[in-house]
Amino acid sequence: MALKYTIKDNYYQDALRLMRISKSFRDKEGVKKAVTVMATDKAKFALKDAGLITEEINQARGSDLVLAVEADSEEIACQVLKEMEQTVSAGESGGAGAGEDVLNQELRVINVGLDIFKDALLSQGVNVVQVDWEVPAKGDEKIISILKKMY
């Protein structure tokens, strides 16, 4: 068995995305364990329980990303770790919408709040749909009672 890992300092990633990445690499031939997690105390506890903790991982901060692979051979562990790093860096997780560059897409907003929020977004060129929501029945108890029966 070979254990390889990488720690990326201050490299926050979404936990659900990291779970999808981990799962996609666990199924590779020769891989026993593959994990991508933020180095939180809970994650380090789980890594310890899984036999994937090292002194360096234990010293990592909660804002650090940990990638760890246990495989049948050093060669497989190194290759899979490299692929995991590329996947994390490329923004792909294997889930729906993988590879989409959401940060550079046109922003579209539905505002269910104050008009001032809509106005601020419009002044920045953002497409906004304003929902003019108000309390149902404007406080009329009889109408509110009827509406409750309809829900």
MDTraj code that builds the backbone (N, CA, C; nanometers):
import mdtraj as md
import numpy as np

residues = "MET ALA LEU LYS TYR THR ILE LYS ASP ASN TYR TYR GLN ASP ALA LEU ARG LEU MET ARG ILE SER LYS SER PHE ARG ASP LYS GLU GLY VAL LYS LYS ALA VAL THR VAL MET ALA THR ASP LYS ALA LYS PHE ALA LEU LYS ASP ALA GLY LEU ILE THR GLU GLU ILE ASN GLN ALA ARG GLY SER ASP LEU VAL LEU ALA VAL GLU ALA ASP SER GLU GLU ILE ALA CYS GLN VAL LEU LYS GLU MET GLU GLN THR VAL SER ALA GLY GLU SER GLY GLY ALA GLY ALA GLY GLU ASP VAL LEU ASN GLN GLU LEU ARG VAL ILE ASN VAL GLY LEU ASP ILE PHE LYS ASP ALA LEU LEU SER GLN GLY VAL ASN VAL VAL GLN VAL ASP TRP GLU VAL PRO ALA LYS GLY ASP GLU LYS ILE ILE SER ILE LEU LYS LYS MET TYR".split()
xyz = np.array([
    [0.0839, -0.1191, 0.0000],
    [0.0000, 0.0000, 0.0000],
    [0.0880, 0.1250, 0.0000],
    [0.0409, 0.2253, -0.0723],
    [0.1128, 0.3527, -0.0785],
    [0.0148, 0.4656, -0.0503],
    [0.0563, 0.5584, 0.0351],
    [-0.0240, 0.6759, 0.0673],
    [0.0467, 0.7996, 0.0140],
    [-0.0246, 0.8757, -0.0673],
    [0.0261, 1.0028, -0.1192],
    [-0.0764, 1.1106, -0.0875],
    [-0.0280, 1.2310, -0.0611],
    [-0.1194, 1.3401, -0.0289],
    [-0.0592, 1.4726, -0.0717],
    [-0.1478, 1.5709, -0.0832],
    [-0.1087, 1.7087, -0.1124],
    [-0.1938, 1.7991, -0.0254],
    [-0.1332, 1.9064, 0.0226],
    [-0.2069, 2.0082, 0.0992],
    [-0.1941, 2.1394, 0.0228],
    [-0.3075, 2.1995, -0.0084],
    [-0.3085, 2.3285, -0.0780],
    [-0.3506, 2.4344, 0.0237],
    [-0.2571, 2.5229, 0.0579],
    [-0.2833, 2.6276, 0.1566],
    [-0.3900, 2.7251, 0.1094],
    [-0.4824, 2.7576, 0.2014],
    [-0.5869, 2.8569, 0.1739],
    [-0.6518, 2.8347, 0.0378],
    [-0.7056, 2.7165, 0.0162],
    [-0.7615, 2.6783, -0.1129],
    [-0.9023, 2.6255, -0.0900],
    [-0.9943, 2.7142, -0.0517],
    [-1.1291, 2.6727, -0.0169],
    [-1.2025, 2.6140, -0.1367],
    [-1.2723, 2.5045, -0.1113],
    [-1.3568, 2.4395, -0.2101],
    [-1.4864, 2.3973, -0.1425],
    [-1.5932, 2.3909, -0.2178],
    [-1.7229, 2.3498, -0.1668],
    [-1.7196, 2.2023, -0.1270],
    [-1.7754, 2.1700, -0.0103],
    [-1.7718, 2.0336, 0.0431],
    [-1.8436, 1.9342, -0.0481],
    [-1.9571, 1.9713, -0.1057],
    [-2.0284, 1.8786, -0.1941],
    [-1.9480, 1.8483, -0.3195],
    [-1.8835, 1.9490, -0.3719],
    [-1.7978, 1.9298, -0.4894],
    [-1.6838, 1.8345, -0.4549],
    [-1.6240, 1.8535, -0.3383],
    [-1.5134, 1.7675, -0.2967],
    [-1.5591, 1.6229, -0.2779],
    [-1.6805, 1.6037, -0.2266],
    [-1.7327, 1.4670, -0.2108],
    [-1.7489, 1.3991, -0.3462],
    [-1.7993, 1.4744, -0.4461],
    [-1.8147, 1.4160, -0.5804],
    [-1.6792, 1.3801, -0.6401],
    [-1.5819, 1.4676, -0.6202],
    [-1.4480, 1.4389, -0.6718],
    [-1.3929, 1.3138, -0.6050],
    [-1.4031, 1.3063, -0.4725],
    [-1.3530, 1.1889, -0.3998],
    [-1.4169, 1.0618, -0.4527],
    [-1.5482, 1.0628, -0.4655],
    [-1.6214, 0.9443, -0.5108],
    [-1.5773, 0.9019, -0.6505],
    [-1.5546, 0.9973, -0.7383],
    [-1.5183, 0.9632, -0.8760],
    [-1.3815, 0.8964, -0.8851],
    [-1.2936, 0.9206, -0.7891],
    [-1.1603, 0.8598, -0.7941],
    [-1.1514, 0.7298, -0.7143],
    [-1.2451, 0.7033, -0.6258],
    [-1.2431, 0.5791, -0.5473],
    [-1.2662, 0.4564, -0.6329],
    [-1.3319, 0.4742, -0.7464],
    [-1.3659, 0.3612, -0.8323],
    [-1.2536, 0.3212, -0.9282],
    [-1.1438, 0.3934, -0.9253],
    [-1.0333, 0.3621, -1.0167],
    [-0.9622, 0.2352, -0.9701],
    [-0.9180, 0.1581, -1.0669],
    [-0.8498, 0.0324, -1.0365],
    [-0.7215, 0.0589, -0.9571],
    [-0.7043, -0.0154, -0.8505],
    [-0.5853, -0.0047, -0.7673],
    [-0.5970, 0.0982, -0.6562],
    [-0.7055, 0.1745, -0.6544],
    [-0.7249, 0.2766, -0.5515],
    [-0.8056, 0.2166, -0.4368],
    [-0.7527, 0.2278, -0.3185],
    [-0.8219, 0.1797, -0.1988],
    [-0.9054, 0.2918, -0.1367],
    [-0.8442, 0.4114, -0.1264],
    [-0.9120, 0.5270, -0.0684],
    [-0.8673, 0.6511, -0.1445],
    [-0.9629, 0.7427, -0.1691],
    [-0.9323, 0.8705, -0.2338],
    [-1.0212, 0.9752, -0.1686],
    [-0.9585, 1.0801, -0.1151],
    [-1.0328, 1.1801, -0.0394],
    [-0.9840, 1.3198, -0.0750],
    [-1.0811, 1.4098, -0.0973],
    [-1.0517, 1.5527, -0.1080],
    [-1.1409, 1.6212, -0.0059],
    [-1.0802, 1.6905, 0.0906],
    [-1.1557, 1.7568, 0.1976],
    [-1.0850, 1.8848, 0.2402],
    [-1.1627, 1.9729, 0.2991],
    [-1.1033, 2.0873, 0.3671],
    [-1.0522, 2.0334, 0.5009],
    [-0.9413, 2.0863, 0.5482],
    [-0.8744, 2.0325, 0.6672],
    [-0.9378, 2.0804, 0.7973],
    [-1.0682, 2.0613, 0.8087],
    [-1.1376, 2.0968, 0.9325],
    [-1.1082, 1.9902, 1.0376],
    [-1.1382, 2.0198, 1.1629],
    [-1.1164, 1.9226, 1.2689],
    [-1.1958, 1.7943, 1.2441],
    [-1.3203, 1.8086, 1.1999],
    [-1.4033, 1.6912, 1.1715],
    [-1.3445, 1.6086, 1.0577],
    [-1.2974, 1.6755, 0.9537],
    [-1.2386, 1.6039, 0.8405],
    [-1.1108, 1.5326, 0.8829],
    [-1.0294, 1.5971, 0.9655],
    [-0.9063, 1.5331, 1.0123],
    [-0.9377, 1.4120, 1.0995],
    [-1.0451, 1.4204, 1.1781],
    [-1.0874, 1.3068, 1.2592],
    [-1.1248, 1.1902, 1.1671],
    [-1.1994, 1.2200, 1.0600],
    [-1.2391, 1.1164, 0.9644],
    [-1.1174, 1.0592, 0.8913],
    [-1.0219, 1.1457, 0.8558],
    [-0.8996, 1.0984, 0.7907],
    [-0.8204, 1.0064, 0.8828],
    [-0.8150, 1.0430, 1.0098],
    [-0.7451, 0.9584, 1.1074],
    [-0.8131, 0.8225, 1.1170],
    [-0.9461, 0.8251, 1.1252],
    [-1.0238, 0.7018, 1.1345],
    [-1.0036, 0.6139, 1.0109],
    [-0.9836, 0.6766, 0.8946],
    [-0.9637, 0.6034, 0.7691],
    [-0.8176, 0.5624, 0.7480],
    [-0.7295, 0.6020, 0.8402],
    [-0.5882, 0.5680, 0.8265],
    [-0.5147, 0.6542, 0.7263],
    [-0.5662, 0.7730, 0.7002],
    [-0.5056, 0.8619, 0.6002],
    [-0.4412, 0.9861, 0.6614],
    [-0.4265, 0.9912, 0.7907],
    [-0.3714, 1.1110, 0.8555],
    [-0.2184, 1.1031, 0.8582],
    [-0.1559, 1.2167, 0.8412],
    [-0.0112, 1.2305, 0.8589],
    [0.0103, 1.3508, 0.9495],
    [0.1299, 1.3708, 0.9956],
    [0.1586, 1.4864, 1.0805],
    [0.1331, 1.6167, 1.0060],
    [0.1694, 1.6208, 0.8772],
    [0.1478, 1.7415, 0.7969],
    [-0.0014, 1.7707, 0.7799],
    [-0.0804, 1.6667, 0.7519],
    [-0.2251, 1.6856, 0.7385],
    [-0.2840, 1.7302, 0.8717],
    [-0.2366, 1.6715, 0.9798],
    [-0.2860, 1.7081, 1.1124],
    [-0.2580, 1.8552, 1.1451],
    [-0.1510, 1.9109, 1.0904],
    [-0.1140, 2.0507, 1.1155],
    [-0.1847, 2.1486, 1.0207],
    [-0.2505, 2.0956, 0.9178],
    [-0.3174, 2.1827, 0.8203],
    [-0.4300, 2.2607, 0.8877],
    [-0.4583, 2.3782, 0.8326],
    [-0.5647, 2.4646, 0.8850],
    [-0.6963, 2.4351, 0.8140],
    [-0.8057, 2.4805, 0.8718],
    [-0.9377, 2.4572, 0.8147],
    [-0.9570, 2.5166, 0.6773],
    [-0.8767, 2.6158, 0.6401],
    [-0.8859, 2.6770, 0.5077],
    [-0.7986, 2.6065, 0.4040],
    [-0.7290, 2.5017, 0.4468],
    [-0.6414, 2.4269, 0.3565],
    [-0.7155, 2.3076, 0.2963],
    [-0.6850, 2.2789, 0.1715],
    [-0.7428, 2.1642, 0.1020],
    [-0.6475, 2.0462, 0.1132],
    [-0.7022, 1.9300, 0.1472],
    [-0.6224, 1.8075, 0.1568],
    [-0.6712, 1.7094, 0.0514],
    [-0.5778, 1.6563, -0.0258],
    [-0.6062, 1.5503, -0.1212],
    [-0.5216, 1.4309, -0.0793],
    [-0.5840, 1.3164, -0.0586],
    [-0.5106, 1.1984, -0.0137],
    [-0.5562, 1.0758, -0.0916],
    [-0.4587, 0.9912, -0.1272],
    [-0.4865, 0.8688, -0.2022],
    [-0.4075, 0.7543, -0.1411],
    [-0.4771, 0.6452, -0.1156],
    [-0.4114, 0.5209, -0.0771],
    [-0.4366, 0.4228, -0.1901],
    [-0.3304, 0.3667, -0.2444],
    [-0.3432, 0.2790, -0.3602],
    [-0.2522, 0.1577, -0.3459],
    [-0.2706, 0.0634, -0.4375],
    [-0.1919, -0.0605, -0.4354],
    [-0.0436, -0.0357, -0.4564],
    [-0.0108, 0.0687, -0.5319],
    [0.1304, 0.0973, -0.5600],
    [0.1566, 0.2469, -0.5540],
    [0.2821, 0.2799, -0.5398],
    [0.3256, 0.4202, -0.5386],
    [0.2912, 0.4870, -0.6718],
    [0.3088, 0.4140, -0.7805],
    [0.2816, 0.4681, -0.9138],
    [0.1342, 0.5048, -0.9295],
    [0.0455, 0.4159, -0.8877],
    [-0.0981, 0.4440, -0.8984],
    [-0.1355, 0.5615, -0.8086],
    [-0.0839, 0.5622, -0.6860],
    [-0.1150, 0.6712, -0.5923],
    [-0.0711, 0.8055, -0.6485],
    [0.0481, 0.8122, -0.7046],
    [0.0990, 0.9374, -0.7623],
    [0.0145, 0.9823, -0.8811],
    [-0.0205, 0.8885, -0.9683],
    [-0.0988, 0.9217, -1.0869],
    [-0.2381, 0.9718, -1.0488],
    [-0.3042, 0.9030, -0.9565],
    [-0.4390, 0.9417, -0.9162],
    [-0.4360, 1.0753, -0.8432],
    [-0.3371, 1.0968, -0.7587],
    [-0.3254, 1.2250, -0.6887],
    [-0.3079, 1.3391, -0.7895],
    [-0.2282, 1.3160, -0.8911],
    [-0.2079, 1.4170, -0.9958],
    [-0.3401, 1.4464, -1.0679],
    [-0.4167, 1.3421, -1.1002],
    [-0.5455, 1.3601, -1.1671],
    [-0.6446, 1.4334, -1.0765],
    [-0.6434, 1.4018, -0.9471],
    [-0.7314, 1.4709, -0.8532],
    [-0.6988, 1.6191, -0.8473],
    [-0.5701, 1.6518, -0.8419],
    [-0.5281, 1.7925, -0.8393],
    [-0.5736, 1.8655, -0.9655],
    [-0.5616, 1.7997, -1.0804],
    [-0.6043, 1.8612, -1.2059],
    [-0.7550, 1.8844, -1.2061],
    [-0.8308, 1.7893, -1.1533],
    [-0.9759, 1.8027, -1.1479],
    [-1.0156, 1.9187, -1.0579],
    [-0.9542, 1.9282, -0.9405],
    [-0.9842, 2.0382, -0.8491],
    [-0.9486, 2.1720, -0.9136],
    [-0.8325, 2.1797, -0.9746],
    [-0.7870, 2.3049, -1.0357],
    [-0.8700, 2.3444, -1.1563],
    [-0.9198, 2.2448, -1.2300],
    [-0.9975, 2.2735, -1.3507],
    [-1.1403, 2.3117, -1.3196],
    [-1.1809, 2.2962, -1.1952],
    [-1.3170, 2.3316, -1.1593],
    [-1.4171, 2.2249, -1.1972],
    [-1.3724, 2.1026, -1.2223],
    [-1.4627, 1.9950, -1.2598],
    [-1.4820, 1.9023, -1.1411],
    [-1.6044, 1.8557, -1.1221],
    [-1.6305, 1.7626, -1.0129],
    [-1.7015, 1.6376, -1.0599],
    [-1.7374, 1.6323, -1.1860],
    [-1.8073, 1.5162, -1.2377],
    [-1.9574, 1.5242, -1.2188],
    [-2.0051, 1.6276, -1.1522],
    [-2.1491, 1.6425, -1.1303],
    [-2.2135, 1.7199, -1.2432],
    [-2.3409, 1.7443, -1.2277],
    [-2.4146, 1.8213, -1.3276],
    [-2.3524, 1.9593, -1.3402],
    [-2.3306, 2.0031, -1.4611],
    [-2.2739, 2.1360, -1.4828],
    [-2.1225, 2.1391, -1.4689],
    [-2.0588, 2.0226, -1.4625],
    [-1.9144, 2.0188, -1.4454],
    [-1.8472, 2.0951, -1.5580],
    [-1.7506, 2.1737, -1.5228],
    [-1.6734, 2.2478, -1.6199],
    [-1.7342, 2.3813, -1.6583],
    [-1.8556, 2.4108, -1.6138],
    [-1.9162, 2.5389, -1.6460],
    [-1.8426, 2.6498, -1.5728],
    [-1.8183, 2.7581, -1.6429],
    [-1.7526, 2.8733, -1.5827],
    [-1.8601, 2.9674, -1.5301],
    [-1.9153, 2.9364, -1.4127],
    [-2.0275, 3.0131, -1.3604],
    [-1.9888, 3.1550, -1.3223],
    [-1.8623, 3.1792, -1.2947],
    [-1.8212, 3.3134, -1.2557],
    [-1.8210, 3.4113, -1.3721],
    [-1.8134, 3.3589, -1.4937],
    [-1.8114, 3.4475, -1.6097],
    [-1.9409, 3.4423, -1.6898],
    [-2.0435, 3.3801, -1.6334],
    [-2.1731, 3.3776, -1.6995],
    [-2.2499, 3.5051, -1.6668],
    [-2.3471, 3.5343, -1.7532],
    [-2.4322, 3.6499, -1.7292],
    [-2.5116, 3.6275, -1.6011],
    [-2.5157, 3.7290, -1.5172],
    [-2.5891, 3.7222, -1.3914],
    [-2.7357, 3.7517, -1.4169],
    [-2.8233, 3.6643, -1.3678],
    [-2.9679, 3.6831, -1.3774],
    [-3.0246, 3.6702, -1.2372],
    [-3.1093, 3.7659, -1.1988],
    [-3.1564, 3.7728, -1.0613],
    [-3.3081, 3.7830, -1.0561],
    [-3.3656, 3.7120, -0.9587],
    [-3.5063, 3.7307, -0.9239],
    [-3.5064, 3.7954, -0.7868],
    [-3.5574, 3.9160, -0.7773],
    [-3.5591, 3.9892, -0.6509],
    [-3.6975, 3.9822, -0.5886],
    [-3.7015, 3.9298, -0.4665],
    [-3.8267, 3.9230, -0.3921],
    [-3.8122, 4.0133, -0.2705],
    [-3.7395, 4.1207, -0.2900],
    [-3.7135, 4.2109, -0.1792],
    [-3.7496, 4.3533, -0.2135],
    [-3.6825, 4.4408, -0.1466],
    [-3.7069, 4.5832, -0.1663],
    [-3.6665, 4.6272, -0.3066],
    [-3.7380, 4.7251, -0.3587],
    [-3.7071, 4.7782, -0.4913],
    [-3.5658, 4.8340, -0.4990],
    [-3.5129, 4.8787, -0.3864],
    [-3.3776, 4.9366, -0.3865],
    [-3.2730, 4.8334, -0.4302],
    [-3.2960, 4.7039, -0.3981],
    [-3.2043, 4.5978, -0.4426],
    [-3.2115, 4.5839, -0.5937],
    [-3.3348, 4.5838, -0.6465],
    [-3.3553, 4.5749, -0.7918],
    [-3.2871, 4.6929, -0.8602],
    [-3.3089, 4.8131, -0.8079],
    [-3.2514, 4.9339, -0.8685],
    [-3.0983, 4.9296, -0.8690],
    [-3.0403, 4.8818, -0.7602],
    [-2.8936, 4.8736, -0.7521],
    [-2.8390, 4.7765, -0.8566],
    [-2.9074, 4.6636, -0.8748],
    [-2.8636, 4.5658, -0.9752],
    [-2.8812, 4.6203, -1.1171],
    [-2.9950, 4.6840, -1.1428],
    [-3.0191, 4.7413, -1.2749],
    [-2.9137, 4.8459, -1.3102],
    [-2.8723, 4.9253, -1.2126],
    [-2.7721, 5.0288, -1.2383],
    [-2.6360, 4.9689, -1.2763],
    [-2.6181, 4.8395, -1.2455],
    [-2.4934, 4.7705, -1.2800],
    [-2.5087, 4.6842, -1.4046],
    [-2.6234, 4.6976, -1.4716],
    [-2.6443, 4.6241, -1.5955],
    [-2.6874, 4.4798, -1.5767],
    [-2.7379, 4.4445, -1.4590],
    [-2.7800, 4.3071, -1.4313],
    [-2.9264, 4.2902, -1.4696],
    [-2.9579, 4.1784, -1.5343],
    [-3.0976, 4.1469, -1.5661],
    [-3.1689, 4.1090, -1.4379],
    [-3.2799, 4.1782, -1.4075],
    [-3.3526, 4.1553, -1.2832],
    [-3.5014, 4.1393, -1.3117],
    [-3.5606, 4.0402, -1.2474],
    [-3.7053, 4.0257, -1.2470],
    [-3.7494, 4.0586, -1.1060],
    [-3.8363, 4.1564, -1.0941],
    [-3.8859, 4.1987, -0.9628],
    [-4.0171, 4.1282, -0.9340],
    [-4.0256, 4.0588, -0.8225],
    [-4.1497, 3.9950, -0.7798],
    [-4.2130, 4.0871, -0.6775],
    [-4.3295, 4.1370, -0.7108],
    [-4.4001, 4.2270, -0.6194],
    [-4.4842, 4.1442, -0.5232],
    [-4.4179, 4.0917, -0.4240],
    [-4.4834, 4.0069, -0.3255],
    [-4.5319, 4.0924, -0.2096],
    [-4.6458, 4.0563, -0.1583],
    [-4.6955, 4.1227, -0.0385],
    [-4.7682, 4.0196, 0.0462],
    [-4.7929, 4.0536, 0.1694],
    [-4.8625, 3.9634, 0.2589],
    [-4.9991, 3.9312, 0.1990],
    [-5.0329, 3.7997, 0.1884],
    [-5.1622, 3.7635, 0.1294],
    [-5.2781, 3.8272, 0.2043],
    [-5.3750, 3.8711, 0.1315],
    [-5.5015, 3.9242, 0.1841],
    [-5.4842, 4.0527, 0.2624],
    [-5.3684, 4.1102, 0.2604],
    [-5.3417, 4.2382, 0.3280],
    [-5.3932, 4.2397, 0.4720],
    [-5.3823, 4.1259, 0.5380],
    [-5.4195, 4.1189, 0.6792],
    [-5.5646, 4.0876, 0.7065],
    [-5.6452, 4.0727, 0.6042],
    [-5.7874, 4.0424, 0.6226],
    [-5.8001, 3.8977, 0.6725],
    [-5.8403, 3.8814, 0.8003],
    [-5.8447, 3.7503, 0.8651],
    [-5.9356, 3.6517, 0.7926],
    [-6.0487, 3.6969, 0.7411],
    [-6.1420, 3.6086, 0.6719],
    [-6.0782, 3.5512, 0.5454],
    [-6.0141, 3.6381, 0.4675],
    [-5.9483, 3.5931, 0.3445],
    [-5.8286, 3.5043, 0.3772],
    [-5.7537, 3.5387, 0.4804],
    [-5.6400, 3.4557, 0.5219],
    [-5.6886, 3.3163, 0.5598],
    [-5.8004, 3.3064, 0.6304],
    [-5.8581, 3.1778, 0.6682],
    [-5.8936, 3.0960, 0.5443],
    [-5.9524, 3.1593, 0.4450],
    [-5.9869, 3.0918, 0.3202],
    [-5.8618, 3.0446, 0.2485],
    [-5.7596, 3.1301, 0.2427],
    [-5.6336, 3.0929, 0.1760],
    [-5.5663, 2.9748, 0.2456],
    [-5.5698, 2.9708, 0.3803],
    [-5.5096, 2.8594, 0.4545],
    [-5.5758, 2.7269, 0.4174],
    [-5.7070, 2.7299, 0.3958],
    [-5.7792, 2.6093, 0.3592],
    [-5.7408, 2.5606, 0.2200],
    [-5.6970, 2.6538, 0.1354],
    [-5.6594, 2.6197, -0.0024],
    [-5.5195, 2.5598, -0.0108],
    [-5.4331, 2.5839, 0.0870],
    [-5.2943, 2.5343, 0.0817],
    [-5.2876, 2.3868, 0.1014],
])
top = md.Topology()
chain = top.add_chain()
for i, resn in enumerate(residues, 1):
    res = top.add_residue(resn, chain, resSeq=i)
    for name in ("N", "CA", "C"):
        top.add_atom(name, md.element.get_by_symbol(name[0]), res)
traj = md.Trajectory(xyz[None], top)
